[in-house]
């Protein structure tokens, strides 16, 4: 049974010699990497399901060990590999909260109906996320995900309506 997988991070390096890996997180759920949780490495043959044994944060990266992998030689081969979860592992979100995969690819238009482009990535610099909108033939538009700007998100239709603040298109 092949269920949809969602990318939650990428192993960017090993850390130390005891099987710890350094993960660049692409999820805003801190609890995603709690010990006992499972992550998936996609493989041509059979996907590998790993159970997280330990987790800590160090210099902005998540450092993780997996049950049964206690040596750098066990995990070295996973450098550069993405980590996934089953879509079924996602939690129900509160109102006006969305998963990255639901927002990326959405068409962005002004409340007046002018099409601006598509969301190509989401940045999490601090207090609120910033949606990066790729505009044809123009430089990317950075949209702060705040009530004043994002007026309506229609996941079904993949359309986001926004009200631009002065100076946003400069």
Phi, psi and omega per residue, in radians:
X1 nan 2.037 -3.092
X2 -1.738 1.909 3.114
X3 -1.733 2.810 -3.121
X4 -1.219 2.404 -3.128
X5 -1.902 2.504 3.101
X6 -2.031 2.301 -3.141
X7 -1.312 2.286 -3.133
X8 -2.093 -0.161 -3.127
X9 3.095 3.070 -3.137
X10 -2.409 2.314 3.074
X11 -1.339 1.975 -3.080
X12 -1.700 -0.319 -3.140
X13 -2.991 3.010 2.972
X14 -1.638 2.900 3.131
X15 -2.456 2.008 -3.112
X16 1.267 -2.893 -3.059
X17 -1.990 0.060 -3.047
X18 -1.755 0.464 3.043
X19 1.503 0.185 -3.141
X20 -1.413 2.438 3.087
X21 -2.070 2.628 -3.138
X22 -1.731 2.125 -3.040
X23 -2.021 2.290 2.987
X24 -1.571 1.994 -3.013
X25 -1.392 2.394 2.994
X26 -2.215 0.796 3.059
X27 -2.516 2.606 3.114
X28 -1.777 0.267 3.086
X29 -1.715 1.817 -3.134
X30 -0.982 -0.695 -3.046
X31 -1.261 -0.081 3.136
X32 -0.998 -0.547 -3.050
X33 -1.864 0.387 3.115
X34 -1.154 2.478 3.064
X35 -0.930 2.388 -3.107
X36 1.766 -0.446 3.101
X37 -1.248 2.708 3.135
X38 -1.900 2.505 3.011
X39 -2.224 2.857 -3.041
X40 -2.180 2.394 2.962
X41 -1.896 2.156 -3.122
X42 -1.328 2.456 -3.109
X43 -2.472 2.715 -3.137
X44 -1.078 -0.705 -3.120
X45 -1.453 -1.571 3.128
X46 -2.045 2.374 3.076
X47 -1.093 2.547 -3.129
X48 -1.750 2.138 3.072
X49 -1.731 2.194 -3.115
X50 -2.024 2.503 3.077
X51 -1.802 2.247 -3.129
X52 -1.256 2.240 -3.117
X53 -1.722 -0.680 3.099
X54 -2.582 2.735 -3.136
X55 -2.590 2.369 3.005
X56 -2.638 2.824 3.127
X57 -1.901 2.333 -3.096
X58 -2.490 2.060 3.125
X59 0.908 0.758 3.058
X60 1.418 0.010 3.105
X61 -1.984 2.708 3.023
X62 -1.558 2.216 3.055
X63 -1.845 2.184 -2.986
X64 -2.297 2.502 2.905
X65 -2.055 2.686 3.141
X66 -1.974 2.502 3.107
X67 -0.993 2.268 3.078
X68 1.520 -0.042 3.133
X69 -2.151 1.633 -2.969
X70 -1.958 0.148 -3.054
X71 -2.329 2.540 3.134
X72 -0.961 -0.588 -3.122
X73 -1.159 -0.445 3.127
X74 -1.265 -0.519 -2.966
X75 -1.966 -0.192 -3.111
X76 -0.915 -0.693 -3.077
X77 -1.142 -0.243 -3.088
X78 -1.635 0.026 3.108
X79 -1.001 2.277 3.128
X80 1.502 0.011 -3.089
X81 -1.605 2.496 3.095
X82 -1.483 2.606 3.050
X83 -1.857 2.462 -3.095
X84 -2.262 2.892 2.912
X85 -2.259 2.835 3.001
X86 -1.222 2.469 3.112
X87 -1.018 -0.489 -3.137
X88 -1.165 -0.287 -3.140
X89 -1.442 -0.043 -3.107
X90 -1.337 2.548 -3.132
X91 -1.559 2.793 3.005
X92 -1.312 2.384 -3.079
X93 -1.715 2.746 3.057
X94 -1.261 2.955 -3.127
X95 -1.024 2.488 -3.140
X96 1.117 0.413 3.009
X97 -2.087 2.462 -3.056
X98 -2.405 2.684 2.995
X99 -1.404 2.603 3.132
X100 -0.921 -0.778 -3.079
X101 -1.115 -0.359 3.125
X102 -1.390 -0.504 -3.058
X103 -1.577 -0.735 -3.117
X104 -1.101 2.242 -3.114
X105 1.728 -0.222 3.121
X106 -1.208 2.544 3.054
X107 -1.387 2.402 3.141
X108 -1.964 2.247 3.087
X109 -2.406 2.748 3.110
X110 -1.297 2.861 3.104
X111 -1.068 -0.383 3.084
X112 -1.409 -0.152 3.090
X113 1.743 0.090 3.104
X114 -1.366 2.161 -3.124
X115 -1.340 2.230 -3.115
X116 -1.739 -0.611 -3.112
X117 2.699 -2.718 -3.128
X118 -2.202 2.562 3.083
X119 -1.247 2.138 -3.129
X120 -1.834 -0.431 3.065
X121 -2.812 2.943 -3.137
X122 -2.206 2.243 3.102
X123 -1.837 2.571 3.099
X124 -2.147 1.244 -3.054
X125 -1.322 -0.375 -3.093
X126 -3.141 -2.066 -3.011
X127 -0.994 -0.743 3.116
X128 -2.413 2.728 3.114
X129 -1.178 2.739 3.040
X130 -2.138 2.169 3.133
X131 -1.630 2.167 -3.124
X132 -1.594 2.052 -3.092
X133 -1.817 2.102 3.108
X134 -1.444 2.130 -3.108
X135 -1.954 2.276 -3.105
X136 -1.030 2.148 3.066
X137 1.237 0.144 3.133
X138 -2.314 2.938 3.104
X139 -1.349 2.760 -3.076
X140 -1.005 2.564 3.096
X141 -1.786 2.275 3.111
X142 -1.747 2.024 -3.109
X143 -1.885 2.040 3.048
X144 -1.248 2.353 3.120
X145 -1.424 1.433 3.101
X146 -2.326 2.737 -3.089
X147 -0.987 -0.630 -3.114
X148 -1.121 -0.457 -3.052
X149 -1.817 -0.963 -3.089
X150 -1.483 1.912 -3.046
X151 -1.619 -0.632 -3.097
X152 -2.666 2.346 3.065
X153 -2.093 2.065 3.104
X154 -1.972 1.651 -3.091
X155 -1.100 -0.715 -3.131
X156 -0.990 -0.816 -3.092
X157 -1.569 -0.091 -3.091
X158 1.006 0.758 -3.139
X159 -2.238 2.339 3.085
X160 -2.065 2.186 3.100
X161 -1.740 2.296 -3.098
X162 -2.270 2.697 3.005
X163 -2.023 1.983 -3.055
X164 -1.349 2.458 3.069
X165 -1.563 2.772 -3.123
X166 -0.969 2.341 3.077
X167 1.531 -0.067 -3.094
X168 -1.234 -0.526 -3.085
X169 -1.545 -0.047 -3.124
X170 -1.265 nan nan
